Amino acid sequence: MQLFETNLLMATADQIKTLIKSHFENDPDRFMTIALQIAAHEAKHGHGGFADEVRKLIDKSKTSQFKIKPISPELSGLIIEVEPKERLAELIVSDELKNKIQRILKECRQKDKLEKYGLSNRRKLLLTGPPGTGKTMTSSVIAKELHLPLFIILMDKMITKFMGETSAKLRQVFDVIKDRPGVYFFDEFDAIGAERGMDNDVGEMRRVVNSFLQFIEQDKSESMIVAATNNVTLLDKALFRRFDDVLHYNLPTKAEVKELIENRLGPFMDNIKADSISNIAGKLSHAEITQACLDAIKEAVLENKTTVDKTLLERMLKDRKKFYRVQKRTK
């Protein structure tokens, strides 16, 4: 009995050490995973009240994980400031793509050295690729790594039916970009950057594209401008020349799926060979695989288990694939 209790104490001590380590390494996903594991461990040994308190604290923290606030009263419906959380180590993409991001960060950190030779750092980026492959996370990573605030431009608030109003809002945004250094993220960029010659194009949208081309061309600010699109073919070709770099994102490879699963499950891994189930995750995005892992962890915690087995993870991945197919059919 004494040996059994000692083993329990050692297991909890290891969890607490990992918990502290994840906190100081600013790894919120690992921190939450360990906290959930401790809750499951305590519930399994009859401490249900404590386990419930831990879960409530985790749920509460998730609702306030991103501190969102309007940038100013007059632009409260157009731009919001989001506190970036992710670090580069948490971004799981191809080596080629990660090298490009590291190059962008290196140029920004040493821009003074470049300026001595009349050169400028990359700070206008276009990110393309399917949903959930890391484009939004990349903007957060860049902001976090460069210790800059992250501003998100709400594209649905940008577009209006009144002539000239969208261009006027764009001018306001670029005025803020000039005055307040930060990372400015234009998601669903094709909403304003669509090809000017498209059949369904109207004169007002041509003016919007022309305005954006003019504003980004004239921009000499200290800010990073990051635009993202899921439909690169819709973009006006003239836009590509205005960006310093174009980063293409893809669905995860088998190696990236393996790394994602190992990273997201962490100590909840129960003798799962991640590469053996990578085929099941085929055609799922990084975000969908991450969510499947989180679903599996939740299921394990609710069943008072401290690990996720292969059967449970496979079921959650298959559920995500079913959801993906339904979404694809309804589009």
URJODA-V110729 format. One record per residue. N is the residue number from 1. SS is DSSP state (@ for helix, = for strand, . for the rest). PHI is phi in radians with two decimals (999 if undefined). D_LAST is the distance of its C-alpha to the last C-alpha in Angstrom with 1 decimal. Layout:
# URJODA-V110729
n->N ss->SS phi->PHI d_last->D_LAST
n->N ss->SS phi->PHI d_last->D_LAST
This chain:
# URJODA-V110729
n->1 ss->. phi->999 d_last->59.2
n->2 ss->@ phi->-1.08 d_last->60.1
n->3 ss->@ phi->-1.12 d_last->58.3
n->4 ss->@ phi->-1.10 d_last->55.2
n->5 ss->@ phi->-1.12 d_last->55.2
n->6 ss->@ phi->-1.09 d_last->55.8
n->7 ss->@ phi->-1.10 d_last->52.8
n->8 ss->@ phi->-1.12 d_last->50.6
n->9 ss->@ phi->-1.10 d_last->52.1
n->10 ss->@ phi->-1.13 d_last->51.4
n->11 ss->@ phi->-1.09 d_last->47.8
n->12 ss->@ phi->-1.16 d_last->47.3
n->13 ss->@ phi->-1.07 d_last->49.3
n->14 ss->@ phi->-1.10 d_last->47.0
n->15 ss->@ phi->-1.13 d_last->44.0
n->16 ss->@ phi->-1.13 d_last->45.6
n->17 ss->@ phi->-1.08 d_last->46.5
n->18 ss->@ phi->-1.16 d_last->43.0
n->19 ss->@ phi->-1.06 d_last->41.7
n->20 ss->@ phi->-1.11 d_last->44.2
n->21 ss->@ phi->-1.06 d_last->43.4
n->22 ss->@ phi->-1.14 d_last->39.6
n->23 ss->@ phi->-1.13 d_last->40.5
n->24 ss->@ phi->-1.30 d_last->42.8
n->25 ss->. phi->-1.58 d_last->40.3
n->26 ss->. phi->0.96 d_last->37.7
n->27 ss->. phi->-2.00 d_last->35.3
n->28 ss->@ phi->-1.10 d_last->33.6
n->29 ss->@ phi->-1.13 d_last->31.3
n->30 ss->@ phi->-1.16 d_last->34.5
n->31 ss->@ phi->-1.03 d_last->36.4
n->32 ss->@ phi->-1.16 d_last->34.0
n->33 ss->@ phi->-1.08 d_last->33.9
n->34 ss->@ phi->-1.14 d_last->37.7
n->35 ss->@ phi->-1.06 d_last->38.0
n->36 ss->@ phi->-1.14 d_last->35.8
n->37 ss->@ phi->-1.14 d_last->38.0
n->38 ss->@ phi->-1.10 d_last->41.1
n->39 ss->@ phi->-1.07 d_last->39.8
n->40 ss->@ phi->-1.12 d_last->39.1
n->41 ss->@ phi->-1.07 d_last->42.6
n->42 ss->@ phi->-1.20 d_last->44.3
n->43 ss->@ phi->-1.10 d_last->42.6
n->44 ss->@ phi->-1.11 d_last->43.7
n->45 ss->. phi->-1.87 d_last->47.3
n->46 ss->. phi->1.50 d_last->47.5
n->47 ss->. phi->-1.78 d_last->46.7
n->48 ss->@ phi->-1.11 d_last->43.8
n->49 ss->@ phi->-1.08 d_last->44.5
n->50 ss->@ phi->-1.11 d_last->44.4
n->51 ss->@ phi->-1.07 d_last->41.2
n->52 ss->@ phi->-1.11 d_last->39.5
n->53 ss->@ phi->-1.11 d_last->40.8
n->54 ss->@ phi->-1.09 d_last->39.3
n->55 ss->@ phi->-1.10 d_last->35.9
n->56 ss->@ phi->-1.11 d_last->36.1
n->57 ss->@ phi->-1.09 d_last->37.1
n->58 ss->@ phi->-1.15 d_last->34.1
n->59 ss->@ phi->-1.07 d_last->31.7
n->60 ss->@ phi->-1.14 d_last->33.4
n->61 ss->@ phi->-1.16 d_last->33.3
n->62 ss->@ phi->-1.17 d_last->29.6
n->63 ss->@ phi->-1.23 d_last->29.1
n->64 ss->. phi->-2.05 d_last->31.3
n->65 ss->. phi->-1.08 d_last->30.5
n->66 ss->. phi->-1.90 d_last->29.3
n->67 ss->. phi->-1.47 d_last->31.8
n->68 ss->= phi->-1.85 d_last->29.9
n->69 ss->= phi->-2.57 d_last->32.0
n->70 ss->= phi->-1.17 d_last->31.8
n->71 ss->. phi->-1.26 d_last->33.6
n->72 ss->. phi->-2.86 d_last->35.7
n->73 ss->@ phi->-0.99 d_last->35.9
n->74 ss->@ phi->-1.27 d_last->35.1
n->75 ss->@ phi->-2.01 d_last->32.0
n->76 ss->. phi->-1.10 d_last->30.8
n->77 ss->. phi->-1.65 d_last->27.6
n->78 ss->. phi->-2.13 d_last->26.8
n->79 ss->= phi->-2.28 d_last->28.0
n->80 ss->= phi->-2.18 d_last->28.5
n->81 ss->= phi->-1.74 d_last->30.6
n->82 ss->= phi->-2.09 d_last->29.4
n->83 ss->. phi->-1.30 d_last->32.0
n->84 ss->. phi->-1.22 d_last->31.0
n->85 ss->. phi->-2.06 d_last->31.5
n->86 ss->. phi->-1.38 d_last->30.6
n->87 ss->. phi->-1.86 d_last->33.1
n->88 ss->@ phi->-1.03 d_last->32.6
n->89 ss->@ phi->-1.10 d_last->33.7
n->90 ss->@ phi->-1.48 d_last->30.7
n->91 ss->. phi->-1.49 d_last->28.2
n->92 ss->. phi->-1.80 d_last->27.5
n->93 ss->. phi->-2.43 d_last->26.5
n->94 ss->. phi->-1.13 d_last->28.3
n->95 ss->@ phi->-1.05 d_last->32.0
n->96 ss->@ phi->-1.07 d_last->31.4
n->97 ss->@ phi->-1.21 d_last->28.9
n->98 ss->@ phi->-1.13 d_last->31.1
n->99 ss->@ phi->-1.10 d_last->34.1
n->100 ss->@ phi->-1.12 d_last->32.5
n->101 ss->@ phi->-1.15 d_last->31.9
n->102 ss->@ phi->-1.10 d_last->35.4
n->103 ss->@ phi->-1.13 d_last->36.7
n->104 ss->@ phi->-1.08 d_last->35.0
n->105 ss->@ phi->-1.14 d_last->36.6
n->106 ss->@ phi->-1.11 d_last->39.9
n->107 ss->@ phi->-1.11 d_last->40.1
n->108 ss->@ phi->-1.15 d_last->39.4
n->109 ss->@ phi->-1.23 d_last->42.1
n->110 ss->. phi->-2.09 d_last->44.6
n->111 ss->@ phi->-1.13 d_last->43.7
n->112 ss->@ phi->-1.08 d_last->47.4
n->113 ss->@ phi->-1.14 d_last->48.5
n->114 ss->@ phi->-1.18 d_last->46.2
n->115 ss->@ phi->-1.10 d_last->47.4
n->116 ss->. phi->-1.10 d_last->51.0
n->117 ss->. phi->-1.89 d_last->50.1
n->118 ss->. phi->1.29 d_last->48.1
n->119 ss->. phi->-1.89 d_last->44.8
n->120 ss->. phi->-2.20 d_last->41.7
n->121 ss->. phi->-1.40 d_last->39.2
n->122 ss->. phi->-1.17 d_last->35.5
n->123 ss->. phi->-2.55 d_last->33.9
n->124 ss->= phi->-2.15 d_last->31.0
n->125 ss->= phi->-2.10 d_last->28.1
n->126 ss->= phi->-2.05 d_last->24.7
n->127 ss->= phi->-1.92 d_last->22.4
n->128 ss->= phi->-2.22 d_last->19.5
n->129 ss->. phi->2.55 d_last->17.2
n->130 ss->. phi->-1.07 d_last->14.1
n->131 ss->. phi->-1.08 d_last->13.5
n->132 ss->. phi->1.36 d_last->16.3
n->133 ss->. phi->-1.78 d_last->18.8
n->134 ss->. phi->2.03 d_last->21.5
n->135 ss->@ phi->-1.20 d_last->21.1
n->136 ss->@ phi->-1.10 d_last->21.7
n->137 ss->@ phi->-1.08 d_last->24.3
n->138 ss->@ phi->-1.07 d_last->26.1
n->139 ss->@ phi->-1.10 d_last->26.7
n->140 ss->@ phi->-1.18 d_last->28.1
n->141 ss->@ phi->-1.08 d_last->30.2
n->142 ss->@ phi->-1.06 d_last->31.7
n->143 ss->@ phi->-1.10 d_last->32.6
n->144 ss->@ phi->-1.13 d_last->34.2
n->145 ss->@ phi->-1.17 d_last->36.1
n->146 ss->. phi->-1.67 d_last->37.4
n->147 ss->. phi->1.00 d_last->38.3
n->148 ss->. phi->-2.04 d_last->36.3
n->149 ss->. phi->-1.23 d_last->34.3
n->150 ss->= phi->-1.91 d_last->30.6
n->151 ss->= phi->-2.00 d_last->29.1
n->152 ss->= phi->-1.90 d_last->25.5
n->153 ss->= phi->-1.54 d_last->24.6
n->154 ss->. phi->-1.45 d_last->22.1
n->155 ss->@ phi->-1.14 d_last->20.1
n->156 ss->@ phi->-1.19 d_last->18.8
n->157 ss->@ phi->-1.56 d_last->22.5
n->158 ss->@ phi->-1.33 d_last->23.5
n->159 ss->. phi->-1.45 d_last->21.9
n->160 ss->. phi->-2.30 d_last->23.9
n->161 ss->. phi->-1.57 d_last->24.5
n->162 ss->. phi->-1.57 d_last->28.2
n->163 ss->. phi->-1.04 d_last->29.8
n->164 ss->. phi->1.46 d_last->31.0
n->165 ss->@ phi->-1.25 d_last->29.8
n->166 ss->@ phi->-1.11 d_last->27.0
n->167 ss->@ phi->-1.10 d_last->29.6
n->168 ss->@ phi->-1.15 d_last->32.1
n->169 ss->@ phi->-1.17 d_last->29.8
n->170 ss->@ phi->-1.05 d_last->29.3
n->171 ss->@ phi->-1.08 d_last->33.1
n->172 ss->@ phi->-1.06 d_last->33.5
n->173 ss->@ phi->-1.08 d_last->31.2
n->174 ss->@ phi->-1.24 d_last->33.2
n->175 ss->@ phi->-1.14 d_last->36.4
n->176 ss->@ phi->-1.18 d_last->35.4
n->177 ss->@ phi->-0.99 d_last->34.5
n->178 ss->@ phi->-1.25 d_last->38.1
n->179 ss->@ phi->-1.47 d_last->39.8
n->180 ss->. phi->-2.19 d_last->38.2
n->181 ss->. phi->-1.01 d_last->37.7
n->182 ss->. phi->3.12 d_last->34.7
n->183 ss->= phi->-1.79 d_last->31.3
n->184 ss->= phi->-1.90 d_last->28.9
n->185 ss->= phi->-1.91 d_last->25.2
n->186 ss->= phi->-1.71 d_last->22.7
n->187 ss->. phi->-1.50 d_last->19.2
n->188 ss->. phi->0.84 d_last->16.2
n->189 ss->. phi->-1.09 d_last->19.0
n->190 ss->@ phi->-1.11 d_last->17.2
n->191 ss->@ phi->-1.07 d_last->17.1
n->192 ss->@ phi->-2.04 d_last->20.8
n->193 ss->@ phi->-1.87 d_last->21.4
n->194 ss->= phi->-1.13 d_last->19.4
n->195 ss->. phi->-0.93 d_last->21.5
n->196 ss->. phi->-1.20 d_last->24.1
n->197 ss->. phi->-1.70 d_last->24.2
n->198 ss->. phi->-1.16 d_last->20.7
n->199 ss->. phi->-1.07 d_last->20.7
n->200 ss->. phi->-1.60 d_last->18.9
n->201 ss->. phi->-1.29 d_last->21.2
n->202 ss->. phi->-2.19 d_last->23.8
n->203 ss->@ phi->-1.02 d_last->27.2
n->204 ss->@ phi->-1.07 d_last->26.5
n->205 ss->@ phi->-1.20 d_last->23.8
n->206 ss->@ phi->-1.09 d_last->26.2
n->207 ss->@ phi->-1.15 d_last->28.8
n->208 ss->@ phi->-1.13 d_last->26.6
n->209 ss->@ phi->-1.07 d_last->26.0
n->210 ss->@ phi->-1.07 d_last->29.7
n->211 ss->@ phi->-1.13 d_last->30.6
n->212 ss->@ phi->-1.11 d_last->28.7
n->213 ss->@ phi->-1.00 d_last->30.4
n->214 ss->@ phi->-1.19 d_last->33.7
n->215 ss->@ phi->-1.15 d_last->33.3
n->216 ss->@ phi->-1.26 d_last->32.3
n->217 ss->@ phi->-1.18 d_last->35.0
n->218 ss->@ phi->-1.47 d_last->37.6
n->219 ss->. phi->-1.15 d_last->36.6
n->220 ss->. phi->-2.20 d_last->39.5
n->221 ss->. phi->-1.30 d_last->38.8
n->222 ss->. phi->-1.63 d_last->39.2
n->223 ss->. phi->-1.47 d_last->35.5
n->224 ss->= phi->-1.70 d_last->32.7
n->225 ss->= phi->-1.92 d_last->29.7
n->226 ss->= phi->-2.15 d_last->26.5
n->227 ss->= phi->-1.97 d_last->23.3
n->228 ss->= phi->-2.29 d_last->20.0
n->229 ss->= phi->-2.55 d_last->16.8
n->230 ss->. phi->-1.57 d_last->13.8
n->231 ss->. phi->-2.24 d_last->13.9
n->232 ss->@ phi->-1.10 d_last->17.6
n->233 ss->@ phi->-1.19 d_last->17.6
n->234 ss->@ phi->-1.43 d_last->16.9
n->235 ss->= phi->-1.28 d_last->20.0
n->236 ss->. phi->-1.14 d_last->23.3
n->237 ss->@ phi->-1.06 d_last->25.7
n->238 ss->@ phi->-1.15 d_last->28.5
n->239 ss->@ phi->-1.16 d_last->26.9
n->240 ss->@ phi->-1.04 d_last->27.4
n->241 ss->. phi->-1.25 d_last->31.1
n->242 ss->. phi->-1.49 d_last->31.2
n->243 ss->. phi->-1.70 d_last->30.1
n->244 ss->. phi->-1.33 d_last->32.6
n->245 ss->= phi->-2.73 d_last->30.3
n->246 ss->= phi->-2.09 d_last->26.8
n->247 ss->= phi->-1.94 d_last->25.6
n->248 ss->= phi->-1.78 d_last->22.9
n->249 ss->. phi->-1.87 d_last->21.2
n->250 ss->. phi->-2.30 d_last->20.0
n->251 ss->. phi->-1.08 d_last->18.9
n->252 ss->. phi->-1.14 d_last->22.2
n->253 ss->. phi->-1.32 d_last->24.9
n->254 ss->@ phi->-1.06 d_last->26.8
n->255 ss->@ phi->-1.14 d_last->29.5
n->256 ss->@ phi->-1.23 d_last->27.2
n->257 ss->@ phi->-1.05 d_last->25.7
n->258 ss->@ phi->-1.04 d_last->29.3
n->259 ss->@ phi->-1.15 d_last->30.2
n->260 ss->@ phi->-1.05 d_last->27.3
n->261 ss->@ phi->-1.09 d_last->28.3
n->262 ss->@ phi->-1.11 d_last->32.0
n->263 ss->@ phi->-1.23 d_last->31.5
n->264 ss->@ phi->-1.34 d_last->29.3
n->265 ss->@ phi->-1.36 d_last->31.3
n->266 ss->@ phi->0.93 d_last->34.6
n->267 ss->@ phi->-1.22 d_last->37.5
n->268 ss->@ phi->-1.42 d_last->35.3
n->269 ss->= phi->-1.07 d_last->35.2
n->270 ss->. phi->-2.14 d_last->37.1
n->271 ss->. phi->0.95 d_last->38.2
n->272 ss->. phi->-1.57 d_last->34.7
n->273 ss->. phi->-1.57 d_last->34.5
n->274 ss->@ phi->-1.00 d_last->31.2
n->275 ss->@ phi->-1.21 d_last->31.3
n->276 ss->@ phi->-1.33 d_last->31.6
n->277 ss->@ phi->-2.03 d_last->28.1
n->278 ss->. phi->-1.14 d_last->26.3
n->279 ss->. phi->-1.13 d_last->24.9
n->280 ss->. phi->-1.14 d_last->23.2
n->281 ss->. phi->-1.49 d_last->21.3
n->282 ss->. phi->-0.94 d_last->20.0
n->283 ss->. phi->1.28 d_last->16.7
n->284 ss->. phi->-1.55 d_last->16.6
n->285 ss->. phi->-1.44 d_last->17.0
n->286 ss->@ phi->-1.00 d_last->20.3
n->287 ss->@ phi->-1.14 d_last->19.0
n->288 ss->@ phi->-1.22 d_last->17.6
n->289 ss->@ phi->-1.17 d_last->20.9
n->290 ss->@ phi->-1.03 d_last->22.8
n->291 ss->@ phi->-1.17 d_last->21.2
n->292 ss->@ phi->-1.09 d_last->22.1
n->293 ss->@ phi->-1.12 d_last->25.6
n->294 ss->@ phi->-1.15 d_last->25.9
n->295 ss->@ phi->-1.06 d_last->24.8
n->296 ss->@ phi->-1.14 d_last->27.5
n->297 ss->@ phi->-1.10 d_last->30.1
n->298 ss->@ phi->-1.04 d_last->29.5
n->299 ss->@ phi->-1.06 d_last->29.8
n->300 ss->@ phi->-1.11 d_last->33.0
n->301 ss->@ phi->-1.10 d_last->34.5
n->302 ss->@ phi->-1.13 d_last->33.9
n->303 ss->. phi->-1.63 d_last->35.7
n->304 ss->. phi->1.02 d_last->38.5
n->305 ss->. phi->-1.86 d_last->37.9
n->306 ss->. phi->-1.77 d_last->38.5
n->307 ss->. phi->-2.46 d_last->36.5
n->308 ss->= phi->-1.87 d_last->33.2
n->309 ss->. phi->-1.62 d_last->33.8
n->310 ss->@ phi->-1.08 d_last->31.9
n->311 ss->@ phi->-1.07 d_last->30.8
n->312 ss->@ phi->-1.13 d_last->29.2
n->313 ss->@ phi->-1.12 d_last->27.4
n->314 ss->@ phi->-1.06 d_last->26.0
n->315 ss->@ phi->-1.12 d_last->24.8
n->316 ss->@ phi->-1.19 d_last->22.9
n->317 ss->@ phi->-1.15 d_last->21.3
n->318 ss->@ phi->-1.15 d_last->20.3
n->319 ss->@ phi->-1.08 d_last->18.8
n->320 ss->@ phi->-1.15 d_last->16.7
n->321 ss->@ phi->-1.16 d_last->15.6
n->322 ss->@ phi->-1.10 d_last->14.7
n->323 ss->@ phi->-1.09 d_last->12.6
n->324 ss->@ phi->-1.08 d_last->10.9
n->325 ss->@ phi->-1.16 d_last->10.2
n->326 ss->@ phi->-1.11 d_last->8.9
n->327 ss->@ phi->-1.06 d_last->6.5
n->328 ss->@ phi->-1.14 d_last->5.5
n->329 ss->@ phi->-1.22 d_last->5.6
n->330 ss->@ phi->-1.45 d_last->3.8
n->331 ss->. phi->-1.37 d_last->0.0
